[in-house]
């Protein structure tokens, strides 16, 4: 970490350290089962009793009741740059903690953590290689984006599927983008899709966002004056609405952002499947239309700033085209894409009627990251409207939802050669009663208690076979096969 810190400004260094120690405190307040990318380091900190009385730990335990980890990380970064937040006291406490960490946890443990952070940074830098989003975007837009990127792997955050955070801040005449993500030091990080393409997608996101800040306001104003588009787009994208703050114009902007990522990927000869898969998972169901629209223009050499201004007219002229694409987007093809889809934020955890309250609490504890309501199967039958996705737990005999998913997939718990057989499977097309259902099939709640959502988030599969928390098989799907193909020509 020392060499990397020499490259950072004072604000950047404070922000990176602040986020790392916030992540450590978050894991320490999680209870016995850490989701950290490196749980051994969290266990090392648990032996330090001084943590329990430190003001930063006490404040975080309180703040996490009203704010998510992502919100607090953004507050830490923005506060470092002098922006006003409502967590200033926590900011001061964590800054003090970072400065006193050696004294609090002892020189030996501190060096272990410091060496782990340095190793994570070294390996992440080697994966990233030369990152220059300004030059990349200028090659297709002709505009220079004043952006500096800080790639900040964390040893305490969970792996990227559950521990990926970013923030964009303005500093004088330029912007600084922070990319924070859990970096597992053991095993192959490719298992978590930590690669150059993924990192570039993160930095391009912010470069494109800054570019669109310049050009989108006039487009948004013209779109807002077209009520016929508002109704049509809102109807097509209705399943992707994930909050009251959702807006159809904002959703179109998100389509454009990801289309730019695909364009940049192809220009550099990199695979773009991860971006198109993200578009599908994020509910950007009209994305193939946007991708083709942008790619065709780039192939013809049209200036992209001029092209963007024609978006309202293009959508009016080809309404049947993007409506057809949007309605044909289909269901998520894998468990992890279902879990990160907008529908997952409104899903319900359905448990067997005869599990005790204590068994239910233990069984769903590993899925609390999703912050979803938990109901008994009989309650679900009584209250369900068929419009909400489901994550169902239990044996097929005790939860019929689980049995229906396994039947669709031609799977059976008793067929597994395992001490604690378990299956996490996504329903196939034609599932009645819900847009989709993920079955967490187990013979007992004790086995369910060994499972957690990150296991499913790591697997790009329609189903996963397990012996307790150990994956023993899966029907994996390649990223290149996940997203709908573009509807028009592609750049060579």
C-alpha angles and dihedrals in degrees: 000000000000095000092047092049090058088065094053130084119239092260093048092049092049091048093050093047092045093053092047094053092042087055090050092051091047091056091046090056092048095083128239098326110068119197091201120137085237108032092174090069091051090051088052090056092048089067089063106088094189088078094072093065099038113118092227092059092047092049094047092050087057098041095051089065090069105024136047123236090252092054092049093048090052089048091052092051095044092045090053088059093050097259115145117253134164092240098065093130091054089048091055092046094050092046088054091047092053090052093048100038095111092055094044100050099024132252095275099052090039091057091049090055093043092051091047091052091048091050092049090050093047093050094044091050090051091051093046096048115179108354117191111158092170093062093040094055094040088059090066102028104031090228127113115227113206097223134145119193127213111196103199116179113194128214092200104045117088116258116286096271087069104008110051119124137164141181137188121209134178118234115181110298096351144051130240121208120198121203113193122179139151112264116200109215093197122069132002113323089204085076085070093044091249100154141124094272091054093047092048089051089057096051093042089054090064095041090052091045091056091047091051091049086067098045108025102071094071091044091049091051092053092046090051089058091061108077091174089063092046092057096043097046093045090053094051094045097040094114091056096058104119103170144013087258091063114124129187091224091052089050091054089051089054090052090053093048094055092043088057089052091055091048092052092046093055093046088058095041093246126139114264099192093103091058095047090046089052090051090054093046092047092056095251089145096166092054098112089059092051092045093053092045092054096040094050091052092049091048089053092049095243115160106256096217089057091045093053091057089059094057096103092052093044091053093048092049096047102033093135090054099055093037090055092048092047096050092046096055092105132193126319109276099211139041095245094049090051090052094053095042122107089249090062091064089063097039127121129226107227119197133182119278094234100051113109119243090251091051091050092050091051094044096053097036092097091056097052089107086080094055093214131157118260120218137171117251092249090054091049091052091051099045106028119114094188091245099097127078119239138216105198126196133198144043118319090248092054099039115033091196089065091048093052093052093049090048091052090051095041091238132142131188092216090059092064119098095221141118092226104021117200136164129197107195138167119225119250127232116300098038107157124221100025139042086246139338131214111206119210095194116195137151093226140016088242089066091046088055090063092058129080137182095254089068089061094040090058093054119081089197141117088229139006126209117210146181098209106307093340116102111227100169145353144179097239126197122206116240089236089061097048103076130061110258119252114273097225142030121318129219113261 
